[in-house]
């Protein structure tokens, strides 16, 4: 990811495409949950397809002799964490609606900070700032408020399912946060596309294995699904796993981490609009107000890190997020940058 690639216009288009892809994906997963696709098959099929899409990346690198040393050994821990997080993530959509779920995911920023404080002592200064603490508290209060107002207005809805769904949202946010830290820690110096391709193979193997073991019909259910359901299954693979990551990498390279992650904080609103149009999901005004608070809190936490570690005159802001990557894509981009900057004898 080189600095000469920076192009704001292309970067803005890329981050908007990322936002669109990651806004529609939760709704598509929710659609599959309501149309006979069990969560194990949901994960197994989507990650299986994604792994096939990314497999040529590894084969080409292997053919050229450019696979990093120990790649598949180093990818094990990130893949295990990603598999657990992905399982929790998908199951959450079988308990609550998509917009409600993705608001709970804002807690990912807080868990990243906790993990980074353990792994990278230098980041402890960031997470003790008043802005970061305020952002974390605001995000937490917003998510709790969304849940409480949802319980108040639940009516005939099973409140235990709502609590379970929000719990899964927070847990998956924690999982994805730790996944990003694992990528940063274990995939140091590995180009981002190769790192993701390797992790995708392991994750797909885990998702397919659990599908065969846990899914009713051992994962063959989608074969008999309606054509529209199969189309949604394939599309969600590309918008959520196989394709949108490419746009995110492009946006980071061209407009930086701070702008890209700030735009992606708008995801809950995109999900809310799309979910209303497709699934008829409606959040109350108090829930939306709390949701805004959660998003603002997460953005404030990100801003605190960006401003504290800003380097005047730097070509980009990747290094500002080196020890506290907001997600796995940023972590992989940082690893790739370090691979580019390393002396040839160390590669």
Secondary structure, 3 states (H helix, E strand, C coil): CCHHHCCHHHHHHHHHHHHHHHHHHHHHHHHHHCCCCCHHHHHHHHHHHHHHHHHHHHHHHHHHCCCCCCHHHHHHHHHHHHHHHHHHHHHHCCCCCHHHHHHHHHHHHHHHHHHHHHHCHHHHHHHCCHHHHHHHHHHHHHHHHHHHHHHHCCCCCCHHHHHHHHHHHHHHHHHHHHHHHHHHHHCCCCCHHHHHHHHHHHHHHHHHHHHHHHCHHHHCHHHHCCHHHHHHHHHHHHHHHHCHHHHHHHHHHHHHHHHHHHHHCCHHHHHHHHHHHHHCCCCCHHHHHHHHHHHHHHHHHHHHHHHHCCCCCCCCCHHHHCCCCCCHHHHHHHHHHHHHHCCHHHC
